[in-house]
Amino acid sequence: MAVSVLLSPLAAAPAHADDTGATAMAGPGSPLDGMHLTYVGCESIAAPASAPSTRINLGPDTAPMGRRSFGLVPSGVGTASGPTLSFTSLASLGASVSVRAEAGTTGASYVWVATPDAPAGHAWLGRADLTVPAAAWQQVDTALVPYAWSLVDLGTGVTAVVETSTPTDFVAVHGDGPGYVVTGFGCDGHPFHVDAVRGNGRAWDFEGLTLSTSILGPTAPVPAGTDVEIAGSVTDPSGRVTGDPLVLQSRARGASEWVDVSPLTYSGPDGVSRATVTVTEGQELRWLRPESEYADAGASDPVTVSVAR
């Protein structure tokens, strides 16, 4: 049974290892990342579901891993959104996710697994209800959650044999096998955050986008007292201009400290920020990009503006 990939307004960004050894992700990911976010029905895995809106956020409070988490806002009730992982062994999956909802939230987790005792054309489907208390990070470990298991005829969808047990106890009775797990939240429509996803001996950390800041100014010396326009823009890894606001900074040649020479400058319709400075002496200029919810602070390379002699 297929699982729909999460649709997200965030721009696609490549995953990379961060300083914790986890795979850092700035978006919902894809199957190529080993883990990605998806959404399914709450009452059943095949029930109607709708994509939430999403964004990267600082915290809230201290994120379980790194400095940020992935925020999801359901479009309504009845959809569970969260990480999905494929596995070759349910016994060694070790899947968990940290979740936080300021108002608390409910969720559902599903496990599809093919075991040695399942007849040909059949697989086991486990479903568990989840509850997250308000305003606190909580780790949900699927190995500790009791699931209601049904043996499903994959051709007809008819179920038989219902029992309840944790994945560990289930494997002890039915044997191990491959499959996939989906652990989602937001069934009650409450917004929430996820972070620190683990499984298959790996970990995934939601962090900010890697942005680049450019600067454009005069390339030739200008007469003292000339007003010059300095332009700057911010792009994401795909080259898309993001329009992030910037602060123009200056320092004298040989100095170490940068001084703000413009207020926070918002971009125009073309995504470019512009500021005018009066050049009285040679100096270096750069655009500073302040820290945001979805990206660390950064700066453009400096440009040198010289006074004509």
C-alpha positions in Angstrom: 0.0 0.0 0.0 1.5 3.3 -1.1 2.1 6.3 1.2 1.7 9.8 -0.2 4.8 11.9 0.0 4.4 15.1 2.0 3.8 18.2 0.0 5.7 21.2 1.5 6.1 24.8 0.6 9.7 24.7 1.6 12.2 24.6 -1.2 14.0 21.3 -1.7 17.4 21.2 0.0 20.1 18.6 0.0 20.5 16.6 3.2 24.0 16.6 4.8 25.7 15.3 8.0 25.8 17.8 10.8 28.2 18.0 13.7 26.1 15.4 15.7 26.6 12.8 13.0 23.0 13.0 12.1 21.7 13.7 8.7 20.6 17.3 8.7 17.5 18.1 6.7 15.9 21.5 5.8 12.7 20.1 4.4 10.5 17.0 4.5 13.0 14.9 2.7 12.6 12.1 0.2 13.0 8.3 0.1 16.5 8.8 -1.0 17.3 10.4 2.4 16.4 7.1 4.2 13.6 8.9 6.0 11.0 11.4 4.9 7.8 13.0 6.2 4.4 11.9 4.9 0.8 12.1 5.8 -1.9 9.4 6.2 -5.4 9.0 7.6 -5.9 8.8 11.3 -8.8 6.3 11.4 -7.1 4.0 8.9 -3.9 4.3 6.8 -6.1 4.5 3.6 -8.5 7.1 5.0 -8.6 10.5 3.3 -5.8 12.8 4.3 -4.6 16.3 3.5 -1.2 17.8 3.4 -0.2 20.2 6.3 1.6 23.4 5.9 5.2 23.2 7.1 8.3 25.3 8.0 11.6 25.1 9.8 11.5 26.7 13.3 14.0 27.6 16.0 13.3 25.5 19.1 10.7 25.6 20.5 12.8 26.0 23.7 15.7 23.7 23.3 15.3 21.4 20.3 16.1 17.7 21.1 18.8 17.7 18.4 20.6 20.8 17.0 18.8 24.2 17.2 15.7 23.8 15.0 12.8 21.5 14.4 10.2 20.9 11.7 6.8 22.6 12.3 3.6 21.2 10.8 0.2 22.9 10.8 -2.6 20.5 9.9 -5.2 21.7 7.4 -7.9 20.1 9.5 -8.7 17.1 11.6 -8.2 13.5 10.6 -4.7 13.5 9.2 -1.5 12.1 10.9 1.7 13.7 9.6 5.2 12.5 10.5 8.2 10.4 9.6 8.1 7.2 7.6 11.0 4.7 7.4 11.3 1.4 5.4 13.1 -1.4 7.2 14.5 -4.9 6.5 14.1 -6.0 10.1 11.3 -4.8 12.5 13.2 -6.3 15.4 16.2 -4.0 14.8 14.3 -0.9 13.5 14.6 1.2 16.6 12.3 3.9 15.3 11.6 7.0 17.4 10.8 10.7 16.9 10.6 13.7 19.3 7.4 15.7 19.1 6.1 18.8 20.8 2.6 20.5 20.5 1.9 23.6 22.6 -1.8 22.5 23.0 -1.0 18.8 23.0 -2.0 16.6 20.1 -3.1 13.1 19.1 -1.7 10.9 16.4 -1.5 7.4 14.9 1.3 5.1 14.0 1.2 2.3 11.4 3.5 -0.6 10.8 3.3 -2.8 7.7 5.5 -6.0 8.0 5.8 -9.2 6.1 6.6 -12.1 8.5 7.6 -15.7 7.9 4.2 -16.9 9.2 2.1 -14.7 6.9 0.5 -16.7 4.1 1.4 -15.7 0.5 -0.2 -12.5 -0.5 -0.7 -11.4 3.1 1.0 -8.9 5.4 0.5 -7.6 8.9 -0.7 -4.1 9.6 -0.3 -2.6 13.1 -2.1 0.5 14.2 -1.6 2.5 17.5 -3.2 5.6 18.9 -0.7 8.2 20.1 -1.1 11.1 22.6 1.3 14.0 23.2 1.0 16.2 26.3 1.0 20.0 25.9 4.1 22.2 25.8 6.8 19.6 26.3 9.1 17.6 24.0 8.3 13.9 24.2 10.1 11.0 22.5 7.8 8.5 20.9 9.5 5.1 20.6 7.6 2.7 18.4 9.2 -0.3 20.0 7.4 0.6 23.2 3.9 1.3 21.7 1.2 -1.4 21.7 -0.2 -1.9 18.3 -3.5 -3.6 17.2 -2.3 -6.1 14.5 -4.4 -7.3 11.6 -3.5 -9.9 9.0 -4.4 -8.3 5.7 -5.1 -10.0 2.3 -3.2 -7.6 0.0 -5.4 -8.6 -2.9 -8.8 -8.1 -1.4 -8.0 -5.9 1.6 -9.9 -8.3 3.9 -8.4 -8.5 7.4 -8.4 -11.3 9.9 -6.8 -12.2 13.2 -6.6 -9.1 15.4 -4.2 -9.0 18.4 -2.5 -6.3 20.4 1.2 -6.2 21.3 4.4 -4.1 21.0 6.6 -4.7 18.0 9.1 -6.6 20.1 6.4 -9.0 21.4 4.9 -9.3 17.9 8.2 -10.4 16.4 8.7 -12.9 19.2 5.5 -14.6 18.2 5.4 -14.2 14.4 9.0 -13.8 13.4 10.9 -10.8 11.9 10.6 -9.3 8.4 10.7 -6.2 6.2 8.2 -3.4 6.0 7.7 0.3 6.8 6.5 2.4 9.7 4.6 5.7 9.7 4.4 7.7 12.9 2.2 10.8 12.6 0.5 13.5 14.7 -2.0 16.3 14.4 -5.1 14.1 14.2 -7.0 16.7 16.3 -5.8 19.5 14.0 -3.4 20.9 16.5 0.0 22.2 15.2 3.2 20.5 16.3 6.9 20.1 15.8 9.1 17.0 15.1 12.8 16.5 15.5 15.4 13.9 16.2 14.1 11.1 14.1 15.9 7.8 14.6 15.7 4.4 12.9 17.8 1.7 11.2 20.8 2.9 13.2 20.6 6.4 11.8 19.4 9.8 13.0 17.9 12.8 11.2 18.0 16.4 12.5 15.9 19.2 11.1 18.0 22.3 10.7 18.1 25.5 8.6 18.5 26.1 5.0 22.0 26.9 3.7 21.7 30.4 2.2 24.2 32.5 0.2 24.4 36.3 0.3 25.8 38.3 -2.6 26.8 42.0 -2.8 27.1 44.4 -5.8 28.8 47.8 -5.6 31.1 50.1 -7.6 34.1 48.4 -9.1 36.1 51.6 -9.8 37.2 54.4 -7.4 34.6 57.1 -6.8 35.1 60.8 -5.9 34.9 61.6 -2.2 31.3 62.5 -1.2 29.7 60.4 -3.8 26.5 58.5 -2.9 26.7 55.0 -4.1 24.1 52.3 -4.2 24.9 48.9 -2.8 22.7 45.9 -3.8 22.4 42.6 -2.1 20.4 39.4 -2.5 20.0 36.0 -0.8 19.7 32.7 -2.6 18.9 29.1 -1.5 20.8 26.0 -2.7 18.7 25.8 -5.8 19.6 29.4 -6.8 16.1 30.8 -5.9 16.2 34.4 -4.6 14.6 34.3 -1.2 14.2 38.0 -0.5 15.6 37.8 3.1 16.1 41.3 4.6 19.7 42.4 5.1 21.8 45.0 7.0 24.6 46.8 5.2 27.8 47.0 7.3 31.1 48.9 6.8 34.5 48.9 8.3 37.6 51.0 7.6 40.5 49.3 5.9 42.5 47.3 8.4 39.8 47.4 11.0 38.3 44.3 12.5 34.9 45.5 13.7 31.9 45.9 11.3 29.5 48.8 11.9 25.9 48.9 10.7 25.3 51.6 8.1 21.7 50.8 7.2 18.7 49.6 9.1 17.2 46.2 8.3 16.6 46.6 4.6 13.8 44.6 3.0 14.0 43.5 -0.6 12.1 44.9 -3.5 9.8 43.0 -5.9 12.9 41.6 -7.5 14.2 40.1 -4.3 17.1 42.5 -4.1 17.9 44.8 -1.1 19.4 48.2 -1.8 21.0 50.9 0.4 22.8 54.1 -0.4 26.0 55.2 1.4 28.1 58.3 1.1 31.7 57.5 0.4 34.2 59.8 2.2 37.1 57.4 2.5 38.1 54.0 1.4 36.2 51.3 3.2 34.9 47.7 3.0 31.2 47.0 2.8 29.2 43.8 3.2 25.6 42.7 3.7 24.8 40.9 6.9 21.9 38.4 6.9 20.5 38.2 10.4 19.5 34.8 11.9 16.0 33.7 11.1 13.7 30.8 12.0 14.9 28.8 9.0 18.5 29.9 8.5 21.6 30.8 10.5 23.1 34.3 10.2 25.5 34.9 7.3 27.3 37.6 5.4 28.3 38.3 1.8 32.0 38.6 0.9 33.2 42.1 1.5 33.7 44.6 -1.4 36.2 47.4 -1.2 35.0 50.9 -2.2 38.0 53.3 -3.0 38.1 57.0 -3.2 39.5 58.5 -6.4 42.6 60.6 -5.9 
